[in-house]
Amino acid sequence: MAVGIAVLAAVPTSSLAQTATTRPQAAHRHLAVGPQYDSTHVYVTPVKEQEFVASWLATFGGTHTEPTPTSVTPTPSRTVSELVMSPVGTLSVFDYTTPVPYPFGAERTGWLVSDLDAGIRAARSSGAAVTVAPFDDPIGRDAVVQFPGGVNTQLYVHTTPPSYPALASVPENRLYLSADAVGAFLRSYLPFTGGRVVRDDRKADGAGIGMPGTAYRLIRISSGFGDTAVMVTDGHLPYPFGREFTGYGVRDLDATLGKAKAAGASVLWGPVAGGDRHSAIVQFPGGYVAEIHSGR
């Protein structure tokens, strides 16, 4: 779907965890193009697209394409869409004027890959499912894959390769998984992304996910598709945790929150210190919920 808007301009065993941490999974590393091309998919409340974009840019800075009515699914639909390129991450924004065809809306990200057919083969060989078969759009091709644990990602290619500026900070794909699902997820996600586990903390401070005085398992992954944080919990999460798809790193959290509130966003939780960062959960106009943090 990110390609479409561009028309506009069980717990793993200790041996598994140890292997993943110490030896990068490089089989499909060549598929990733760069984190600035991997966008969070933002489905806004109808007619709120421009209010959302204005609030986001006032908070983080950046640029955007002009909103344009288009079709970005393989079956008939219509959305006003635009691409937002900010220093903390790229967003594909969708304001649908028709019902959203299933299963679109469940994918959290769009990843530019160097070869879509190779990406499909790699996804299947790593244990992911292709939930939307490849389809053409005016400037390329797309597909949607699902990793174990129900994590949906759109893959795309452009006929003419795009060129976006590098990011000041790489956004964090935030996933909440159960202990039953995380092992299968890692066995699929790490080989596909060519990622490596850079942290596996089984006693992470629960304050970071709204549960001070508790501990949970936190897994951080680095790959050519950007950073991923996997929160392994029992699912007893306070609102709004689990509603945020992406975390964004900033130098000064308090100053950023001040800008966000002045631009119409609401702080749903925090800011608090938990583990190695200060963080807050913020809801922007149009309903998009994001984690914002300073620190690692």
C-alpha positions as CSV (number, residue, x, y, z in Angstrom):
1,M,0.0,0.0,0.0
2,A,2.9,2.3,0.6
3,V,3.6,1.9,-3.1
4,G,0.1,3.0,-4.0
5,I,0.4,6.3,-2.2
6,A,3.7,6.9,-3.9
7,V,1.7,7.4,-7.0
8,L,1.2,10.8,-5.4
9,A,4.8,11.9,-5.6
10,A,5.9,-20.8,22.7
11,V,8.8,-18.9,24.4
12,P,12.0,-19.7,22.5
13,T,14.4,-22.1,24.1
14,S,17.5,-20.7,25.6
15,S,19.6,-22.1,22.8
16,L,17.4,-20.3,20.2
17,A,17.6,-17.0,22.0
18,Q,21.4,-17.3,22.4
19,T,21.8,-18.2,18.7
20,A,19.6,-15.3,17.6
21,T,21.5,-12.9,19.9
22,T,25.0,-13.8,18.9
23,R,24.7,-14.7,15.2
24,P,22.9,-12.4,12.7
25,Q,20.4,-14.0,10.4
26,A,21.6,-12.8,7.0
27,A,19.8,-15.0,4.5
28,H,17.5,-12.3,3.3
29,R,19.3,-9.1,4.3
30,H,19.5,-8.0,0.7
31,L,15.7,-7.6,0.5
32,A,15.8,-4.5,2.7
33,V,16.3,-1.1,1.0
34,G,16.4,1.2,4.0
35,P,14.3,2.2,7.0
36,Q,13.3,5.5,5.4
37,Y,11.3,3.5,2.9
38,D,9.5,1.4,5.5
39,S,6.4,3.3,6.5
40,T,3.8,2.9,9.2
41,H,0.4,2.6,7.7
42,V,-1.9,5.2,9.3
43,Y,-5.7,4.8,8.7
44,V,-7.2,8.0,10.0
45,T,-10.8,8.8,11.0
46,P,-12.6,10.0,7.9
47,V,-11.9,13.6,6.8
48,K,-9.2,13.9,9.5
49,E,-6.2,13.4,7.2
50,Q,-5.1,17.0,6.9
51,E,-5.6,17.7,10.6
52,F,-3.4,14.6,11.4
53,V,-0.7,15.5,8.9
54,A,-0.5,19.1,10.2
55,S,-0.3,17.9,13.8
56,W,2.4,15.4,12.9
57,L,4.6,17.9,11.0
58,A,4.2,20.5,13.7
59,T,5.5,17.9,16.2
60,F,8.4,16.4,14.3
61,G,9.0,18.4,11.2
62,G,9.3,17.0,7.7
63,T,7.4,17.1,4.4
64,H,4.4,15.5,2.7
65,T,3.0,14.8,-0.7
66,E,-0.3,16.4,-1.8
67,P,-3.4,14.4,-0.7
68,T,-4.9,12.7,-3.8
69,P,-7.8,10.4,-4.3
70,T,-6.6,7.0,-5.5
71,S,-7.1,3.3,-5.3
72,V,-4.4,1.2,-3.4
73,T,-6.0,-2.2,-3.1
74,P,-6.5,-5.1,-5.6
75,T,-10.3,-4.8,-5.3
76,P,-12.3,-1.6,-5.8
77,S,-11.9,1.0,-3.1
78,R,-11.1,4.7,-2.8
79,T,-8.9,6.6,-0.4
80,V,-7.4,10.0,-0.1
81,S,-3.7,9.3,0.5
82,E,-0.4,11.0,1.1
83,L,3.1,10.2,2.1
84,V,4.6,11.9,5.2
85,M,8.4,12.0,5.4
86,S,9.6,13.1,8.8
87,P,13.0,12.9,10.5
88,V,11.7,10.2,12.9
89,G,10.0,8.0,10.3
90,T,7.9,7.7,7.1
91,L,4.1,7.4,7.3
92,S,1.6,6.2,4.6
93,V,-1.6,8.0,5.5
94,F,-5.1,6.7,4.3
95,D,-8.4,8.5,4.6
96,Y,-10.9,6.1,3.0
97,T,-14.0,7.3,1.3
98,T,-15.3,3.8,0.8
99,P,-15.2,0.8,3.1
100,V,-11.7,-0.7,3.5
101,P,-11.4,-4.1,1.7
102,Y,-10.3,-7.0,4.0
103,P,-7.6,-7.6,5.1
104,F,-6.3,-4.1,4.5
105,G,-6.1,-2.0,7.7
106,A,-4.6,-4.8,9.6
107,E,-1.1,-4.4,8.2
108,R,1.0,-2.2,10.4
109,T,3.9,-1.4,8.0
110,G,4.8,-1.2,4.3
111,W,8.4,-2.4,3.5
112,L,10.2,-1.5,0.3
113,V,12.0,-4.7,-0.9
114,S,14.6,-5.0,-3.7
115,D,12.6,-7.8,-5.4
116,L,9.0,-8.6,-4.6
117,D,9.0,-12.2,-6.0
118,A,12.1,-13.0,-4.0
119,G,10.4,-11.4,-0.9
120,I,7.4,-13.7,-1.3
121,R,9.7,-16.7,-1.6
122,A,11.7,-15.6,1.4
123,A,8.5,-15.0,3.4
124,R,7.1,-18.5,2.7
125,S,10.5,-20.2,3.3
126,S,10.7,-18.5,6.7
127,G,7.3,-19.6,7.8
128,A,5.2,-16.5,7.0
129,A,1.9,-16.7,5.1
130,V,1.1,-14.6,2.0
131,T,-2.3,-13.2,3.0
132,V,-2.7,-10.9,-0.1
133,A,-1.1,-12.3,-3.3
134,P,0.9,-9.9,-5.4
135,F,-1.0,-7.3,-7.3
136,D,-0.1,-4.4,-9.6
137,D,-0.6,-0.8,-9.0
138,P,0.2,2.1,-11.3
139,I,3.9,2.3,-10.4
140,G,4.8,-1.1,-9.0
141,R,3.6,-4.2,-7.2
142,D,2.5,-5.1,-3.6
143,A,1.7,-8.1,-1.4
144,V,0.8,-8.6,2.2
145,V,2.5,-11.3,4.4
146,Q,1.7,-12.4,7.9
147,F,4.4,-13.6,10.4
148,P,3.5,-16.1,13.1
149,G,1.7,-14.3,15.9
150,G,-0.6,-12.4,13.5
151,V,1.9,-9.7,12.5
152,N,0.9,-8.3,9.1
153,T,3.3,-6.4,6.8
154,Q,2.9,-5.1,3.3
155,L,5.8,-5.6,0.9
156,Y,6.2,-3.4,-2.2
157,V,8.4,-2.5,-5.1
158,H,8.5,0.6,-7.3
159,T,9.0,0.4,-11.1
160,T,11.2,3.5,-10.7
161,P,13.2,3.3,-7.5
162,P,12.2,6.2,-5.0
163,S,14.7,8.4,-3.2
164,Y,13.8,9.5,0.3
165,P,16.1,11.4,2.8
166,A,17.8,9.4,5.5
167,L,16.2,9.5,9.0
168,A,17.5,11.3,12.0
169,S,16.3,8.4,14.2
170,V,15.0,4.9,13.1
171,P,11.4,4.2,14.2
172,E,10.6,1.1,16.3
173,N,8.0,-1.4,15.2
174,R,6.3,-2.3,18.5
175,L,4.8,-5.8,18.8
176,Y,2.9,-7.3,21.7
177,L,3.1,-11.1,21.6
178,S,2.2,-14.0,24.0
179,A,4.8,-16.4,25.3
180,D,3.1,-19.1,23.2
181,A,3.6,-17.1,20.0
182,V,7.0,-15.5,20.3
183,G,9.1,-18.5,19.5
184,A,7.5,-19.2,16.2
185,F,7.5,-15.4,15.4
186,L,11.3,-15.1,16.0
187,R,12.0,-18.3,13.9
188,S,10.2,-16.6,11.0
189,Y,10.9,-12.9,11.5
190,L,14.7,-13.1,12.0
191,P,15.5,-15.1,8.9
192,F,13.2,-13.0,6.7
193,T,14.5,-9.6,7.9
194,G,18.1,-10.7,8.3
195,G,17.8,-9.3,11.8
196,R,19.6,-10.0,15.0
197,V,18.5,-9.8,18.6
198,V,20.4,-7.0,20.3
199,R,18.7,-7.3,23.7
200,D,16.7,-10.0,25.4
201,D,15.7,-8.9,28.8
202,R,13.4,-11.3,30.7
203,K,13.0,-8.9,33.6
204,A,12.3,-5.6,31.8
205,D,10.7,-2.8,33.9
206,G,6.9,-3.0,33.6
207,A,6.7,0.7,34.0
208,G,7.6,1.0,30.4
209,I,4.3,-0.6,29.4
210,G,2.1,0.9,32.1
211,M,2.6,-1.7,34.8
212,P,5.0,-0.4,37.4
213,G,6.2,-2.9,39.9
214,T,6.1,-5.8,37.4
215,A,8.4,-7.3,34.9
216,Y,8.0,-8.6,31.4
217,R,10.2,-10.0,28.6
218,L,11.5,-7.3,26.1
219,I,13.3,-8.4,22.9
220,R,14.9,-5.7,20.7
221,I,15.8,-6.6,17.1
222,S,17.8,-4.7,14.6
223,S,17.6,-5.3,10.8
224,G,17.7,-3.6,7.4
225,F,14.0,-3.0,7.9
226,G,14.6,-0.9,11.0
227,D,14.2,-1.6,14.7
228,T,11.6,-3.9,16.3
229,A,10.6,-4.1,20.0
230,V,8.8,-7.3,21.0
231,M,6.9,-7.1,24.3
232,V,6.1,-10.6,25.6
233,T,3.3,-10.4,28.1
234,D,0.3,-12.2,29.5
235,G,-2.0,-9.8,27.6
236,H,-3.2,-8.1,30.8
237,L,-2.3,-4.7,29.3
238,P,-3.7,-1.3,30.5
239,Y,-5.0,1.1,27.8
240,P,-3.5,2.3,25.5
241,F,-0.7,-0.2,25.3
242,G,-0.9,-2.5,22.3
243,R,-2.7,0.3,20.4
244,E,0.6,1.9,19.4
245,F,2.2,0.4,16.2
246,T,5.4,2.4,16.3
247,G,7.8,4.1,18.7
248,Y,9.6,7.3,17.7
249,G,12.9,8.4,19.2
250,V,13.5,12.1,20.0
251,R,16.3,14.0,21.8
252,D,14.0,16.0,24.2
253,L,10.8,14.2,25.1
254,D,9.3,17.0,27.1
255,A,9.8,19.5,24.3
256,T,8.3,17.1,21.8
257,L,5.3,16.5,23.9
258,G,4.8,20.2,24.3
259,K,4.8,20.6,20.5
260,A,2.4,17.7,20.1
261,K,-0.1,19.1,22.6
262,A,0.1,22.5,21.0
263,A,-0.7,20.8,17.6
264,G,-3.9,19.1,18.9
265,A,-2.5,15.7,20.1
266,S,-3.3,14.2,23.5
267,V,-0.9,12.5,25.9
268,L,-2.7,9.2,26.8
269,W,0.0,8.0,29.2
270,G,3.2,9.3,30.7
271,P,5.8,10.6,30.5
272,V,7.5,8.1,32.8
273,A,11.0,6.6,33.2
274,G,11.1,2.9,32.6
275,G,14.3,0.9,31.9
276,D,16.6,2.8,29.6
277,R,14.2,5.4,28.3
278,H,11.7,8.1,29.1
279,S,8.5,7.6,27.1
280,A,4.9,8.6,26.6
281,I,1.9,7.4,24.5
282,V,0.3,10.1,22.3
283,Q,-2.8,10.1,20.2
284,F,-2.8,12.5,17.2
285,P,-5.9,13.9,15.5
286,G,-7.5,11.2,13.4
287,G,-6.9,8.6,16.0
288,Y,-3.3,7.5,15.3
289,V,-1.6,6.4,18.6
290,A,2.3,6.4,18.9
291,E,4.9,5.9,21.5
292,I,7.5,8.7,21.7
293,H,10.7,8.3,23.7
294,S,14.1,9.7,24.5
295,G,16.9,7.3,25.4
296,R,17.5,3.9,23.9
